[in-house]
Amino acid sequence: MRKDAVERSGCSSCRAKLHDRIIDTALNFFVTYGIKRITMDEIAAALGISKRTLYEIFADKEALLMECVMKVHLEADKYLKGVYDNASNVLEVLLKLYLRNIEQFHQVNKIFFNDIKKYPKVYDVLMRRYNRDSNSAFKFFKDGVRQGFFRDDVNFSIVNLLVHEQLNLLMNTDVCKEYSFMEVYEAIMFTYLRGISTEKGAQELEKFILEYRKKYPLNKVTSEID
């Protein structure tokens, strides 16, 4: 029996495994090449299944993209919980999240961020996620104030909004023609962190940056995702 026929059979475990394989394959294609460039035919071919089987599981590309995004969100939540449960302070959490973002940005083509706006349902989920994270971040930064790492005279709601707008600018302008994506991202995030840190927080931040530069030297930051 052909592999495609087996995967289209009534075996629920086979179906579940195929479902997950499709998401993993599609997500890798989307972040590497962009969303618009990848067709459902290409995804099916990469998996060795028919397009009919693919459409039986996902009605269209937007439905597939939605589940890809949900997978990323679930993994992010799991990672954050693990870091938060084991970190000694909120600055440590923030810096570990920053490192994770760096690693992910090195794997994502900038085109992906432009393309996702063309899928309204998915983009709406991203915006609702951003609003949820922004609300959670307010409590997070207040904890940092109590721990002595962040200044107590900062309006974090305004600062978070400004950082978000700067990141939008990074995604939607040609600034990366002159500077690499990572150089601009670093400038935004390090300036942000330095600005909200107390002397105690700044000392920890500089230790982090010193170690970070051993892995990502200034003269070797490249726009691998451009």
Steps between C-alpha positions, in 0.01 A plus 500: 500500500633844410618724783243761397221243519609391848503859621151555360368190675296500820808460723462790745861483620625507140276797430627685807861435406437620147328811635809584707738421213311735271521782755873446558575487128284801412640709786856430389415598142311816604772641726775411253349622172198709600135398492389620156784325323402157632209314341289222646625284212859548618412410857317186389790400273753548781295267719441243228122532521235613257358851500160340562623351827649834603171681435307234695699604809536874435231682304743756358839661553366748756363215714839331483681824579269554799599169651867573433467825696313326782781245524754781531292665773467176697875441482565859610266461798668177602844656472397807700353288779818293520720809514276683746482201734879464514629858473621688806361838384295662225802650323637150450167399346503800269856436382433131434194595298712748306753226417219273382365776278847552352531132415156498342559818299810341350274225364218715367494674164380858536253432219306279741405802714386695196300210358312415817314832484331374185316236706252705712384222733855401588615859535207569733614210720850649508365840604284350775803306617701822507233673710491208742878497530506875554260468792708220649821699449369784719491270806834352398671841497339595830662190649830624357449833675439325832814292449704813437593431136266749330438867572185595687446823305433333163157480339538148362175516305635789293848352466362163383285679243803691370710183475217326314480788252877491451485130421216565256718763335779245474268253329338749264774732377821475299721580799663157464644601162754709687529298820450130567174388655679382814692826542176696502322249725790512747503880498129505586511237773826595671408869502162406645648279773768750595240775524275317747777346713621617839873494577453146631316396186753674274785305656325170429411616150860589416615157618246347267607718206865410561419128474262563211773676300719191524238317296381793287789747447400842370694463176344160430134586548357422159159520343460126452126532492480779244 
